[in-house]
């Protein structure tokens, strides 16, 4: 599963809006914004997308927080296909993750490639 962490110079709310615009062709599954006071916020977004031509499915889980004075965005993507013998994502998960990366590019400060957990 491809996963990335981004440090951005936008607020949590502005970051949510940027990501929502980038996912207009996706199906929203979950959205939550929690305010802990003192400008500490946590947002969770989840989307899914079906790629008809390749029979691929992809999902995005996005966590946005500002607990340390800057907004941090963690994105995890996963994908699969409707193969007869194998379920391979054929790059759909990585492509889906890049839609968020592209949306955040104007406000990006730093990008961190997170290691995937072993199965």
C-alpha positions in Angstrom: 0.0 0.0 0.0 1.5 3.3 -1.0 1.5 5.9 1.8 2.9 9.4 2.1 3.0 12.1 4.7 2.9 15.8 3.6 3.7 18.9 5.7 1.7 21.8 4.2 1.4 25.5 4.8 -2.4 25.6 4.7 -4.9 25.2 7.5 -6.7 21.9 8.1 -9.9 23.4 6.6 -8.1 24.8 3.5 -6.4 21.4 3.1 -9.7 19.6 3.3 -11.2 21.8 0.6 -8.2 21.3 -1.7 -8.4 17.5 -1.3 -12.2 17.5 -1.8 -11.8 19.4 -5.1 -9.2 16.9 -6.3 -11.5 14.0 -5.5 -14.6 15.2 -7.3 -14.6 12.0 -9.5 -14.4 9.8 -6.4 -17.1 8.5 -4.1 -16.8 10.0 -0.6 -17.1 7.3 2.1 -16.4 9.2 5.3 -15.6 12.7 6.4 -15.1 14.0 9.9 -13.5 17.2 11.4 -12.8 17.4 15.1 -11.8 20.5 16.9 -9.8 20.0 20.2 -9.4 23.8 20.9 -6.2 25.9 20.8 -6.3 25.5 17.0 -5.7 21.8 17.3 -7.8 20.0 14.7 -8.0 16.5 13.2 -9.8 15.6 10.0 -10.4 12.2 8.5 -11.5 11.6 4.9 -12.0 8.4 2.9 -12.8 7.9 -0.8 -13.2 5.1 -3.2 -12.9 4.9 -6.9 -13.7 2.3 -9.5 -11.6 2.2 -12.7 -14.1 0.6 -15.2 -11.7 -0.2 -18.1 -9.3 -2.2 -15.9 -11.8 -3.4 -13.4 -9.7 -1.9 -10.6 -10.9 -0.5 -7.3 -8.9 2.0 -5.2 -9.4 3.5 -1.9 -7.9 6.5 -0.1 -7.7 7.2 3.6 -6.6 10.7 4.5 -5.8 12.0 7.9 -5.1 15.8 8.4 -4.0 17.2 11.7 -2.5 20.4 13.2 -1.3 19.4 16.6 2.2 20.9 16.4 1.7 24.3 14.7 1.7 23.0 11.1 -0.7 20.9 9.1 0.3 17.3 8.5 -1.5 15.1 5.9 -1.1 11.4 5.9 -2.5 9.5 2.8 -2.8 5.8 2.5 -4.0 4.2 -0.7 -4.9 0.6 -1.6 -6.2 -1.0 -4.7 -7.3 -4.4 -6.2 -8.7 -5.8 -9.4 -11.4 -8.3 -10.3 -8.9 -10.9 -11.7 -10.0 -14.5 -12.1 -6.9 -15.9 -10.3 -5.1 -12.9 -8.8 -6.1 -9.5 -7.2 -3.4 -7.1 -8.4 -4.0 -3.4 -8.3 -2.0 -2.7 -11.5 -0.8 0.7 -10.1 -4.2 2.0 -9.3 -3.4 2.7 -5.6 -0.2 4.7 -6.5 -2.0 6.7 -9.2 -4.9 7.5 -6.8 -2.4 8.7 -4.1 -0.8 11.0 -6.7 -4.1 12.9 -7.1 -3.7 14.1 -3.5 -0.1 14.9 -4.0 -0.9 17.0 -7.1 -3.6 18.9 -5.2 -1.3 19.7 -2.3 1.7 20.8 -4.5 1.0 24.6 -4.2 1.1 24.4 -0.4 3.7 21.6 0.1 6.5 22.1 2.5 7.8 18.6 2.8 7.0 15.0 1.7 7.8 11.9 3.6 7.5 8.4 2.0 6.2 6.1 4.8 7.2 2.4 4.9 4.3 0.0 4.5 3.6 -2.4 7.2 4.3 -6.1 6.4 1.3 -8.4 5.9 
